[in-house]
């Protein structure tokens, strides 16, 4: 039985792996470009077949270029290493501008300081365990939780070490936050100076409007000016009850003493007067310029003598 006719018919179904067209191939990007002119007759006769034939020729040319690369064996099978790309792909958008350096980054680059990332955990000798450097139960709060703290010799009588440590820690946080906001504002200004200038002018205009007695109510409005939404001033009534006046006075005295409003409320509940809330010793020391109550009495008597001497002279 002659099967050559059947084999020939089967082979005719598959096209040759050889491509007659010329293509620009970049194996590094797996890119193939067909720069040949379009066959108008095939394109008009059957568009789908024409597109498939063109795509098939390009893929066949790319596969032929890949199989011509040097191949080496690997655990996953034969592998070909792609060469470096030669075709330069255009960008859809321009390159991003480099971020401006912060003050610390400029100082570190000038001094040659290398950036190092601190570990989140540190060793605590007292607990014999790894604790957080920041956050809850962090190492930076150990001064606030100590049961025994050395007090400086020049500290006030009401000096609280835990409160002082907490205040210093909050000051450091506020300073870092301020520096971060300044860096962000500097970066935004460098990225879009026109927008930054616009916001600065709007902020200056709002501050100018609020500086008048009427809070800018009777000022002439500019074209496109936004409405200023500020906080209205509240005036206390001229006549108040004795209880409210006493409460406000105690709150002011508690603030002068440097304590919270709890002392004022506690003094009000206990029925104490203003003399019980005010620290008399500190007030005398402040009035005498740090010389004490005896010096204050001596100074008062001296002033009294001078006054009587002047009157006698007249």
Residue pairs with C-beta under 8 A, 6 or more apart in sequence:
15 56
17 60
17 64
19 57
19 60
19 61
19 64
21 34
21 36
21 57
21 61
22 35
22 36
23 32
23 33
23 34
23 35
23 57
23 58
23 61
23 62
24 32
24 33
24 35
25 31
25 32
25 33
25 61
25 62
25 65
26 32
26 85
26 86
26 87
27 62
27 65
27 66
27 69
27 82
27 83
28 82
28 83
28 84
28 85
28 86
28 87
29 85
29 87
29 89
30 62
30 82
31 87
32 58
32 59
32 61
32 62
34 54
34 57
34 58
39 50
42 49
42 50
42 53
43 50
66 80
67 80
69 80
69 81
69 82
69 83
70 80
70 81
71 78
71 79
71 80
72 78
72 79
72 80
72 81
73 79
97 191
99 187
100 186
100 187
100 190
101 109
102 179
102 183
102 186
103 179
103 183
107 113
108 114
108 115
118 133
119 133
120 132
120 133
120 134
121 130
121 131
121 132
121 133
122 130
122 131
122 132
122 133
122 139
123 129
123 130
123 131
124 130
124 131
124 139
124 142
131 137
131 138
131 139
132 138
132 139
133 139
133 140
134 140
140 169
141 165
141 169
143 149
143 161
143 162
143 165
144 162
144 165
144 166
144 169
145 162
146 161
146 162
149 161
149 162
151 159
151 161
152 159
158 258
185 196
188 195
188 196
189 196
202 226
205 222
205 225
206 228
209 215
209 216
209 219
209 228
210 216
210 228
210 230
212 218
212 219
215 228
215 230
215 232
215 233
216 228
246 268
247 264
247 268
249 274
250 264
250 267
250 268
250 274
250 277
251 261
251 264
253 264
253 274
253 277
253 278
254 260
254 261
254 263
254 264
254 267
254 277
255 261
256 278
257 263
257 277
257 278
257 279
257 282
263 277
264 277
267 276
267 277
284 292
284 293
284 296
285 292
287 296
288 295
288 296
288 299
291 299
